[in-house]
Amino acid sequence: MKALVVYYSRTGTTKILGEAIAKGLGAEAEELIDQKKRLGLRPFRWLIAGMDARRKKLTSIKVQKPPQDYDLILIGTPIWASRMTPAVRTYLESQNLEGKKVGLFCTGGNGDRERYFDELKLMVPKSTLVGTLGVRTLDVRSGAYVEKLRIFLRGFGVELPPPLPPAPAPTAITPVQTPSTQVQPPANETTTSGPDTQTNP
Ligand SMILES: Cc1cc2nc3c(=O)[nH]c(=O)nc-3n(C[C@H](O)[C@H](O)[C@H](O)COP(=O)(O)O)c2cc1C
């Protein structure tokens, strides 16, 4: 089965998840680029991004890999103002996914909320929904998402390799005894400390 992972990512979180899904499935990946600038000029672009998502605005994107060439398409978005991003909305509105198997994934501060998929699901009515995966941003960033990803990929008959065993705890380091470098004066010599205060008679 030929699979494609399509995602939009503004700051890299959804990209980490999307690329991990693609790697696990042996799928191709396509990152959607929103032609509207979304980074910088804080907080203005951030606020506009939220408003655009809330108002279900479309944007301009370039699609390099037509979904017609694939059997399974996994589509991922960050959550903005409880909605999908304009880039992913534009993708879903402009691409024909009829008859395709479709999986959906998202990341968000509270990205594990199932309700975030409600509208996404409505936008692929003629596809067969094969799975959803919602992950919190912090879990993606910390790597804790891997267990959820493992369960998600099992639905596609893919078993991720087991996690590496934890590294052994470091053993206490005993200080190495070094020979004393202090130079002792010969027994018949005396030492003075401080300026020589002896005066001639
Ligand atoms: C404009 C904006 C609005 C957001 N609104 C939500 C939200 O409603 N719910 C949520 O859980 N996360 C929200 N977030 C957080 C992002 O969904 C989260 O940081 C996501 O993992 C970022 O993905 P990215 O790094 O792939 O862009 C919002 C982020 C932005 C920029």
The ligand as an ORCA input file, in Angstrom:
! r2SCAN-3c Opt
* xyz 0 1
  C      -2.475     30.836     16.839
  C      -2.383     29.606     17.697
  C      -3.522     29.119     18.342
  C      -3.434     27.944     19.108
  N      -4.593     27.454     19.681
  C      -4.545     26.265     20.335
  C      -5.745     25.660     20.839
  O      -6.848     26.168     20.690
  N      -5.644     24.489     21.495
  C      -4.432     23.857     21.682
  O      -4.411     22.794     22.283
  N      -3.282     24.402     21.209
  C      -3.311     25.583     20.548
  N      -2.155     26.136     20.046
  C      -0.874     25.465     20.292
  C      -0.414     24.684     19.063
  O      -1.438     23.865     18.552
  C       0.756     23.779     19.447
  O       1.810     24.538     19.952
  C       1.211     22.925     18.269
  O       1.835     21.753     18.748
  C       2.189     23.668     17.373
  O       2.498     22.858     16.284
  P       3.673     23.230     15.243
  O       4.929     23.384     16.064
  O       3.721     22.064     14.335
  O       3.301     24.501     14.573
  C      -2.202     27.285     19.285
  C      -1.056     27.812     18.638
  C      -1.147     28.936     17.847
  C       0.074     29.453     17.133
*
